[in-house]
Amino acid sequence: MKAAGFRRVRRPTHDEPQISTATRACDHPGCDGAGQYRAPRARDKLSEYYWFCLDHVRAYNAAWNYYAGMSEGEIEGELRRDTTWQRQTWPLGERTGNRRFVFGLHDPLGVFDDASDPFRPVRPAPETAEEKAMRLLGLTPPLSLSGLKARYKELVKRHHPDANNGDKDAEERFKLINQAYTTLLASLGV
């Protein structure tokens, strides 16, 4: 089955005469050879060509300098534009256009942490010893000495090892309550 738009091309056999194509004369002055090889005329006319024979195209290519007549700054600019195929570029993240989304980087370890990033999640400050003690005792600020003592007495009665028949979990909880109580007493200056 043939594909639409394609046709098979028949190659000539050795018996058939070859059709000769008209050749150009070499553009080099004084050369009578056939101009089979093209070479650009100038840097600003890359689509216009000289047609040379093989010897003269080699000599032309060896002597031709694309950057002839350009200053160092112009050459540097041309090389920079060539690295991006003559397309405009800008620093990364500087031009966002009118996008309605932002690409973020998942950085759970905070390696690329930047305080100026508006999309950076705010991390809570680490809990202080006093905050941990208040959480353990079930208290909320503001803390008073009378409120602390009342809550401590209530928890000691509930978790004392003698009241729980020597239960190890109650004993551990009782130790934590005592540590929290002494921490909070120290923070109150008692």
N, C-alpha and C positions, 0 to 999 in steps of 0.2 A: 504494500500500500504506500503510495507516495504522499509526502507531506505537502500541504498547500504552499505554493509560492516557491518550491524548490524544483529544479529540474536537473537531470543528470547531464554532465558534460562529458562528451566523448573526446578522448585523447587521440591525437593523430598517430598513425602507425608510421613505421620507417619507410614504407613505400610511398606515402603521400608527400607532396612537396611542402616544404616549410614556408609559411607566409612571413615575409620579412616586414618588420616594422620600421618606419622612418626614424632615424636617429638624429639627435642634435649634434651640432658641431661643438667642439670644446671651446669654452668661453675664454680660455687663456690666449693672450695675444700671440699669434704666430704658430699656433698648434692646429694641425689638420686632423687630429684624432676625433673619435666619436665621444660626445659628452654624455656619458651614461651615469655619472655620479653627481648628485646634487650637494651643494654646500650653501649655507645661509649667506645672504648678502651682507647683513649688518646685525648688530645687537637689537636694534629697534625694528628690524624687518626680517624676523625669523621665518616668515612664511613665503618670502621671496628668495629665489635660489639662483646661484651660478651653476652651470652644468659643465663638468670637467671630465677629462679622461682620467684613468686610474692614477697615473703619475702626478698629474697636476692637482687632483683632489687630495692626494697624500701631502703634497707640498703646502697646499692652502691650509689644510687642517693643522699641520705642524706649526705654521706661522700665525694662525688666527688666534687672537686673544679676545675673549668675550668681554673682559673687564678693561680693555684699553680705553684710555681717556676718562676713567672714573677716578675720583679721589678715594682715599682710604675709608672715609666715612660712608661714601656711596657704596663701595664694595662690601663693607660690613653690613649695611642695611640690606643690600641685595641678598647676601648670604643668609641673613636672619629671616627674610621673607621666604627664601627658598626652603628653609627647614620646615615651614608650615605650608608649603605648596602655594605660596602667594595668597594665603587666606589670613584675614584679620584675627588676631588673638588678643587676650587680655589676661591679667593675673587671675589665678584660681580663686573663685568665690567672690570676685569683685563685681561681676555682671551677672545678675540673676534674671533679668528680664521681668516678665510679669507672671512668674510661676506662683502657684498657690500652695506649694508644698516645699518642704525643706528636707534635704537628705541629711539624716543624722548618722552618727557613728555610735554604735553600741559599745560603750566603754565601761564595763562593770568594775574594773579595777581602778579607774580614774587616772590612767596613764596620760591621756590627752586632756586632762581637766583644765578648763579655761574659765575663769571667773567672769569674763566678759560675755560668755555665751548665754543669750537669753533663753535658749531652749534646754539648758542644762538643768536636770532635776535637782531640787534643793535637798541636800542631805540634812537630816536632823543632827543636832549636836549630840555628842556622846553623853550618856546619862551619868550624872555625878553620883558620888557615894550617898549623899543625902537624898537624892531623888530615888535611888534604888531602895534605900531604907524606907522612905515614905511609901513607895509602891508596895513593898513587902508587908508593911503594917496596915496598908489600906487607908492611908491618910492623904489629905490634899492640903495645899498651902491656903492660907497662912497657917503656920504651925504654932501652937501654944503649948506651954509646959503642962498645963492641966489636961488638955486634949490628948497629948502624948502619953501621959501617965494612965489616963482612963483606958485608952486603947491597949496599952501594954498589959494592964491587969486583966483585961478581958481575954486577950490572946494567950497569956500565960496560964490562966485557968483552963482554957480549952485544950492547949497542947502540952501541958506538963506531963512528963513520963509517968508520974504516979497516978494521974487521972486517966491514963490510957493503958494501964496494966503493962508498962514497960515496952510499949510499941516503939520499934526503932525509927519508923518514919516520923512519928510524933516527936521523938527525941531530937531528930535532925532539924525538924521545923522549929522546935523550941530553941535550939542553939542559934538558928538564923534570926529568930525574933530578938534574942538577947543582944546579938551583934548589931542589929538594926537600931535597937533602943539606945545602946551606948553611943553609936554614931550620931544619932539625932540629939542626944543629950549634949554631946561635945559641940555640935553645931549651934546649939542654943546657949552655949557658954556656961553650962551647969556642971 
